[in-house]
Every structure is written in structure tokens, then in C-alpha cells.
Amino acid sequence: MALVVADNRQNPLTPSGLQYGFTLIELMVTVAVLAIVLTVAVPSFASLVNSNRLNAQANQLLAAIEYAKTEAVKNNTVITFCHSDDGSTCSAAGTAGWQGWLIGVAANPTGIEAGSTMRAGTLESAQLVIRGSETLTNAGDQIRITPQGLLRTDARLPLQATLRVCHPTSSINPNSRNVRIRSGGQLAVIGEQNDGCPAP
């Protein structure tokens, strides 16, 4: 009995020049579906990115103030957390809001002692705005932290203030994160919707 092996390498029924691919209708449907997906996904992705920027900036401010509190207690000295335009000296924030901040040993009557800078930070994204509440503005945009971890104004009075990190767009809700500062040292970040990003 002979064993027959089929050879399928060449099929005489299939024309040798035939090519397989997508039809024009299949390509048009694919492009249409892709356009719909992008129309829905891109705005959602942009909102997610901006929301993450807000959270990161607010958490950076919160961590900086917590660090200043820790240093004040650890070193048994008064530490200043303040606004800074140049990364080396304390200054009042301009109309554009906070551009950066410094942490250092408090000088008398305000600011930090030369050469005592412990940490410095900057505004992470030009799309964000950081504004201080009136009580913080009146204190020269400075927070003095006592060796007991209490937060005070430059006049050594108890400080109740807010730093608002805001993204001036309505596509994010809420579009701001408020870093709430209490004189006893309690800090919290609270989300709020604030059109136009006004001062808190």
C-alpha cells in the first residue's frame, strides 16, 4: 500500500498574483472609529494630567510645611517658610501669585538668616496659579514655625491661612486644591471649584 503525501505548496486553483489586504470601506470604518475614540479620550486624558499636576503641587506645598515644622521641633529653633521669587531671599508674592518658596532659620524681624536655607521649591507648571489668603499676604507671605511646631505670623500671632493651588480651566472639577493652615500646626488639602482662580 502506497503512502500519498499531499503537496500544498502550489495550489493550481489559486492565482499566483493574488494579494490580500484591507478594502477601502474597512479602512474608512477604522479611521472613523479611531476619530471617535480620540475625540472622547484626549479631553479626558488632559483633565487627568491637569488634575495630577494640581495634586502634585498641593502635596509638595504640604510636604514643605511639614518639613519646616519637623526642623523647628528637631532643632529647637524658629523656622520660616516663605514665598521667594529668586530662590534665595523671602519676598512678598506678586500679582501673579507664588513663584517659589524657601525654608530656613528665621531671622529677626522677618525672612531667613543668610546661609540657612534648608529647602527651596518652585512652581512646577506655568499652567498653575498659587495664591495666598489675606492673612498670609498680611504676614508678608511668611509662616514662622515655633520650636513647639506652632504656626505664627511674622508678628508672632497665631496664623489661620490658606494657600490655593489652582488651574484656571473649567474642564477640571474641582480645579483647585486648598492647603489649609491652622495655628496649632494642623494642615489639610481640600479640593474646591474656583472659577478664575481668586485668592482664598
Buried (B, 14 or more C-beta within 10 A) or exposed (E): EEEEEEEEEEEEEEEEEEEEEEEEEEEEEEEEEEEEEEEEEEEEEEBEEBBEBBBBBBBBBBEBBEBBBEBBBEEEBBBBBBBBBEEBBBBEBEEEBBBBBBBBBBBEEBBBEEEBBBBBBEBEBEEBBBBBBEBBBBBBBBBBBBEEBBBBBBEEEEBBBBBBBBBBBEEBEBBBBBBBBBBEBEBEBEBBEBEEBEBB
